[in-house]
Amino acid sequence: MTLPEGKKVYFASDFHLGIPDRATSIERERRICRWLDEISADAALLFLVGDLFDTWFEYRNVVPRGYTRFMGKLAELSDKGLQIEAFTGNHDLWMLDYFGQELNIPVHHSPIIREINGKKLFIAHGDGLGPGDHGYKVLKKVLRSPLSQWIYRRVHPDTGVGLAGWFSRLGPKHADAPLKEFLGPEKEMLVQFCLETLKTQHIDFFVFGHRHIAIDYSLSQNSKYVNLGDWIQYDSYGEFDGKELHLKFYGNPPRYKPKTR
């Protein structure tokens, strides 16, 4: 892909719409929609890199209630010709074909590599990548299996969506948690994944979500890892102008500074 003159590629992840309560989630949703409006002027492509919702499960004819502003804005931008692509995260891994059919937004369930203006970008939510975390990797395979999804669809939507939300709330408390710390390259699984990948192929930019830290980290002189942070604490996003990928913040000044090297 070659970007038209003056156009950019945008990345955002970890909106976690739905938590910690309805009022807070709706205000975050409005903020995200304002950002989408503003970037639409020069956006050629938008990647939504997972965990858009804190819980999401698609039945054959039912999807979770809410998120009307966000869905409407995506439909509006897609109808106007903006190319949008989404990824599943660990909180919304049961996204299936609803986005594709209703919004013309393809959903990726695995990492992808895209070449844009001669730069190679590796894009993924980030969950399950890198060394360790074996328990989650096994659980992810089980939850993504067609059999698991078929069984869950036998549960009434009111019970199924409620149960998914209950399980989600047992996990990390993203909405009111203290800021996470960058653990250093030796202990950051995604940094280790990037370094291992670079042994076999060149990637200019690795773009991940999942970690809930805004990170701009140089892996080498010509390769960089960017973690998109979240819209709970950072309101952060990625902007690729065809040459460089920049980590940015919606609002001035940003509420938190990114971890950089």
CORMOMO-V572945 format. One record per helix or strand of 3 or more residues. SS is the DSSP state (A for helix, B for strand). FROM is the first residue (numbers start at 1). LEN is the number of residues. If there is no record, write none. Layout:
# CORMOMO-V572945
ss=SS from=FROM len=LEN
ss=SS from=FROM len=LEN
This chain:
# CORMOMO-V572945
ss=B from=8 len=5
ss=A from=22 len=18
ss=B from=43 len=6
ss=A from=68 len=12
ss=B from=83 len=5
ss=A from=98 len=6
ss=B from=106 len=3
ss=B from=112 len=5
ss=B from=119 len=5
ss=A from=134 len=11
ss=A from=146 len=7
ss=A from=157 len=14
ss=A from=189 len=10
ss=B from=205 len=4
ss=B from=214 len=7
ss=B from=223 len=6
ss=B from=236 len=5
ss=B from=245 len=5
